[in-house]
Structures are given as C-alpha cells and as structure tokens.
Amino acid sequence: MISMGGTFQRLVDQHHDVHVAYQTSGNIAVGDEEVIRYVWIMLNVLDRFDANNEEIRNKYKRILKFLTEEKRSGDSDSTDVLYLKGQIRREEARAACRFVGLKPENVHFLDMPFYETGKVQKGKLTDKDIVKIIDLLEEVKPHQIFVAGDLADPHGTHKVCLDAALAAIHELKATLWMKECRIWMYRGAWAEWEIDHIEMAVPISPEQLRRKRNSILKHQSQMESAPFMGNDERLFWQRAEDRNQATAQLYNQLGLASYEAIEAFVEYKVE
C-alpha cells in the first residue's frame, strides 16, 4: 500500500484479476501494547459468549502476565504472542484489501520460514521459502508481477524477500506464461527510484492519493508506534504522499504533464 497503493487501486478498479501475496508475517513489527489491547478485547468477548471456558481464559491471562510483568527489554516473544502479532498484521492487511476492493480469495499469506525466528535477526533463505512463491506463481500464472525492490529497508527483510521472489522467477523462466510476464520493482517507505532509472510512472489523482492514504491507515499497528520505522520521524502515509508528490513535481519540472502524485517502477528483465 505504501509503495504502489494507487496502482493497486487502479488495477482493481479496472477489473484485473489482482492477487496480493504477503511474504512474511510481519509479527516482530507489532508492539506489545497492540497485543495487550486485543487480548483484553478477547477476554471481554469470552465473558459474554463463553464464560465457562477456563482453558482459553487462563491462556489469555498467561499472555497478559508475560507481556505486562515478565517480559524484559530484549526478551524474545513467546510462541503465542508471536502468533497474535502475526494475526494482527494479517487482519490489517485483509482490511486494506477489502477497502481497495480485492476479492478475499485473492489475498495470500505465505509466512515464509526464514522470517519466523521471533527476533530481528532472521534465518537463512532456503528452498522451503522459495517453493512457497513458486507454488503461488504456478497457481496464478500472472501477466505482471510487482515486487518490492527496496534495499533501503533498515532491517533487511525486503532484500531477503526480493531474493526469494527473483529466485522463484528464475526457476520458472522457461515456462510459457513467464516468458510473457513482466516484472516491476517498486521501492518501500525509505527511498524512491532515481528519476533516470524509472521505467514506468503511474499518475495518481488527488482522490486516488486520498484512497491510498486510507488504505495505509488500515495498518493501525504500523502507524505511530511500529518498532522499525527507521530514523525518519514522518508516519508511513506521510512518507508515501511526500515521495509520490515529489516524483510528480520532478516530472513536471522536466516539462511533462502536471499530476498530483506519481508512483514509480523499474522493470526487472529475466535473463
């Protein structure tokens, strides 16, 4: 949504068969307060609908005790906490996709194993990660693939995800459908492509930019308290708008048409 939310919206509005694949759970990028809030909600719901379920009640209480009393700075999260953090990210993603108008069955969560260490330090990329992407690509057989080409990500996850996606693409390059498929790389929340590198520029209207902002805001856990926002103090939606508007201004200064904003892509050529 940050990188190509306007393009994403346009593809859906034009009735293309759009699929979205979330490569990782994103669980370590959720703050403890988010989990505490949701667990309290679940406890209150339990009181209303299943008050005699002591097993689930005790599990929720153990999670709350771990987060509010036992966990210290630098401690790893428990398996249950990581699961809840992953579910928070997953439902935020679904909410954004619903807002854009994507069909629920076209939202895919790959939960690639390299990410699931529960720590900032990730595991090594393996065939298990790449096979997940290959299987999805074989199922969908897309005409175009949009992939995160952002190497400025401060904790490196985008680089590993890009390596996995490109490995899967190269594994499939001999297939007939891949020979007719174009791969576009976008950048993330930390930088934009240099103007002389951009190979596709998608104009964004004021209304589309507003919808893009609203789709980003669906990711509530990533707004003001996300652990890995980098050194830039702007919120993610502010970074996205500033960057897209700056790109449009550059194009206008070069003598091209004036737009509210522009999203930029570089094509990846499969050799």
C-alpha positions in Angstrom: 0.0 0.0 0.0 2.9 2.4 0.8 4.7 1.7 -2.4 2.0 1.1 -5.0 -1.3 1.6 -3.4 -2.5 3.9 -6.1 -1.5 1.5 -8.9 -3.0 -1.4 -6.9 -6.4 0.5 -6.6 -6.4 1.3 -10.3 -5.8 -2.3 -11.3 -8.7 -3.4 -9.1 -10.9 -0.7 -10.4 -10.2 -1.7 -14.0 -11.3 -5.3 -13.1 -8.0 -7.0 -13.5 -7.6 -10.3 -11.6 -5.4 -8.9 -8.9 -3.7 -11.1 -6.3 -1.6 -10.0 -3.3 1.0 -12.2 -1.6 2.3 -11.2 1.8 5.7 -13.0 2.0 6.2 -12.7 5.8 4.0 -12.5 8.8 5.5 -9.2 10.0 5.0 -10.3 13.6 8.1 -8.7 15.1 7.0 -5.2 13.8 4.0 -5.2 16.2 4.3 -3.6 19.6 3.3 -5.3 22.8 0.6 -2.8 23.6 -1.2 -3.8 20.5 -1.4 -7.4 21.7 -2.4 -6.4 25.2 -5.3 -4.4 23.8 -6.5 -7.3 21.6 -6.2 -9.9 24.4 -8.3 -7.7 26.7 -10.9 -7.5 23.9 -10.9 -11.3 23.6 -11.2 -11.7 27.4 -14.3 -9.4 27.4 -15.8 -11.3 24.4 -15.1 -14.6 26.2 -17.0 -13.3 29.3 -20.0 -12.5 27.0 -20.1 -15.6 24.8 -18.2 -18.4 26.5 -17.9 -17.5 30.2 -17.2 -21.1 31.3 -14.2 -21.6 29.1 -11.5 -21.5 31.7 -8.8 -23.1 29.5 -8.9 -20.2 27.0 -9.3 -17.6 29.8 -6.2 -18.9 31.5 -4.2 -18.8 28.2 -5.1 -15.2 27.7 -4.2 -14.4 31.3 -0.8 -16.1 30.8 -0.2 -13.9 27.7 -1.1 -10.8 29.6 1.2 -11.7 32.5 4.1 -12.4 30.2 3.7 -9.0 28.5 3.0 -6.9 31.5 5.0 -8.5 34.2 7.6 -11.0 33.0 9.0 -9.7 29.6 12.1 -7.6 29.8 13.8 -5.4 27.2 15.5 -7.7 24.7 13.5 -10.8 25.6 12.0 -12.8 22.7 8.3 -13.2 22.5 6.5 -16.5 23.3 5.1 -18.6 20.5 1.5 -17.4 21.4 2.5 -13.8 21.4 4.2 -14.1 18.0 1.1 -15.8 16.7 -1.2 -13.0 17.9 1.2 -10.4 16.5 1.1 -12.2 13.1 -2.7 -12.3 13.2 -2.9 -8.6 13.9 -0.8 -7.9 10.8 -2.8 -10.4 8.8 -6.2 -8.8 9.6 -4.9 -5.3 9.0 -3.8 -6.5 5.6 -7.2 -8.0 4.9 -8.9 -4.8 5.9 -6.7 -2.8 3.5 -7.5 -5.3 0.7 -11.2 -5.1 1.4 -11.0 -1.3 1.3 -9.4 -1.5 -2.1 -12.0 -3.9 -3.3 -9.9 -7.1 -3.7 -11.6 -10.5 -3.5 -10.8 -12.3 -0.2 -9.7 -15.4 -2.0 -7.0 -13.4 -3.9 -5.2 -12.5 -0.6 -2.4 -14.9 0.1 -0.2 -15.2 3.2 3.0 -17.2 2.6 4.5 -17.0 6.1 8.0 -17.7 4.7 10.0 -19.7 7.2 13.2 -17.6 7.2 11.3 -14.8 9.0 9.9 -16.9 11.8 12.7 -16.6 14.3 10.9 -14.2 16.6 14.0 -11.9 16.5 15.3 -9.1 14.4 18.0 -11.5 13.2 16.4 -13.7 10.6 17.2 -17.2 9.4 18.8 -18.0 6.1 16.7 -18.2 2.9 16.1 -21.9 2.0 14.3 -23.9 -0.7 11.3 -24.0 1.6 10.9 -20.2 1.3 11.3 -20.2 -2.5 8.9 -23.1 -3.1 6.1 -21.2 -1.4 6.5 -18.4 -4.0 6.9 -20.9 -6.9 3.7 -22.7 -6.0 1.7 -19.4 -5.8 3.1 -18.2 -9.2 2.3 -21.5 -10.8 -1.3 -21.3 -9.5 -1.9 -17.7 -10.6 0.3 -17.5 -13.7 0.3 -13.7 -13.7 0.8 -11.4 -16.7 2.6 -8.9 -14.5 4.4 -9.2 -11.1 5.0 -6.3 -8.8 7.7 -7.0 -6.2 9.4 -4.9 -3.5 12.9 -3.9 -4.8 13.6 -1.8 -1.7 17.2 -2.3 -0.5 17.0 0.7 1.9 14.8 -1.2 4.4 16.7 -0.7 7.7 16.3 -4.3 8.9 16.8 -6.1 5.6 13.7 -8.1 5.2 12.8 -6.6 1.9 16.2 -7.7 0.5 15.6 -11.3 1.5 12.1 -11.3 0.2 13.3 -9.9 -3.1 16.0 -12.5 -3.4 13.3 -15.2 -2.8 11.0 -13.8 -5.4 13.7 -13.4 -8.0 14.9 -17.0 -7.3 11.4 -18.3 -7.9 11.0 -16.2 -11.0 14.3 -17.5 -12.4 13.2 -21.1 -11.6 10.1 -20.6 -13.7 11.6 -18.5 -16.5 11.4 -21.3 -19.1 7.6 -21.7 -18.7 5.4 -20.3 -21.4 3.5 -17.9 -19.2 6.6 -16.5 -17.6 8.0 -15.6 -21.0 5.0 -13.3 -21.4 5.1 -11.9 -17.9 6.7 -8.5 -17.0 8.2 -7.9 -13.6 8.1 -4.5 -12.0 10.0 -3.5 -8.9 8.8 -0.8 -6.5 10.6 0.8 -3.5 9.3 1.0 0.0 9.0 3.6 2.8 12.6 4.6 2.9 13.5 5.8 -0.7 12.4 6.2 -4.3 14.0 5.2 -7.6 16.2 7.8 -9.1 14.4 9.7 -11.9 16.7 8.4 -14.6 16.1 4.8 -13.5 12.2 4.9 -13.6 10.7 2.9 -16.5 7.0 3.1 -15.6 5.4 6.1 -14.0 1.8 5.8 -12.9 -0.1 9.1 -12.3 -2.2 9.4 -9.2 -5.1 11.8 -8.9 -5.9 13.7 -5.6 -8.8 11.2 -4.9 -6.6 8.2 -5.6 -3.9 9.6 -3.3 -6.6 10.1 -0.6 -7.7 6.5 -1.0 -4.1 5.3 -0.9 -3.7 7.2 2.5 -6.8 5.5 3.8 -5.6 2.0 2.8 -2.3 2.6 4.6 -4.1 3.7 7.7 -5.8 0.3 7.8 -2.5 -1.0 9.2 -3.1 0.5 12.6 -0.2 -1.3 14.4 2.2 0.3 12.0 1.1 3.9 12.4 2.8 5.7 15.3 4.4 3.0 17.4 5.9 0.5 14.9 9.3 -0.7 16.1 11.1 -0.4 12.8 10.2 2.9 11.2 13.8 3.9 10.8 15.2 7.4 11.5 12.6 9.3 9.5 10.0 10.7 12.0 7.3 11.0 9.4 4.5 8.4 9.5 4.3 5.9 6.7 1.4 7.6 4.9 3.2 11.0 5.1 6.4 9.5 3.6 4.3 7.9 0.8 2.5 11.1 -0.1 5.6 13.3 0.1 7.5 10.9 -2.1 4.8 10.4 -4.7 4.2 14.2 -4.9 7.9 14.9 -5.2 8.2 12.5 -8.1 5.3 14.2 -9.8 7.0 17.6 -9.3 10.2 16.2 -10.8 8.3 15.1 -13.9 6.6 18.5 -14.2 9.9 20.3 -13.9 11.2 18.1 -16.8 8.4 19.6 -18.9 5.9 16.8 -18.7 2.2 16.9 -17.5 1.4 18.1 -14.0 -0.1 15.4 -11.7 -0.9 15.3 -8.0 1.4 12.4 -7.5 3.2 9.6 -9.3 4.2 6.0 -8.3 7.4 4.8 -10.0 8.6 1.3 -11.1 11.7 -0.2 -12.6 11.4 -3.3 -14.8 13.3 -6.4 -13.9 14.5 -8.3 -17.0 14.8 -12.1 -16.6 18.0 -13.2 -18.3 
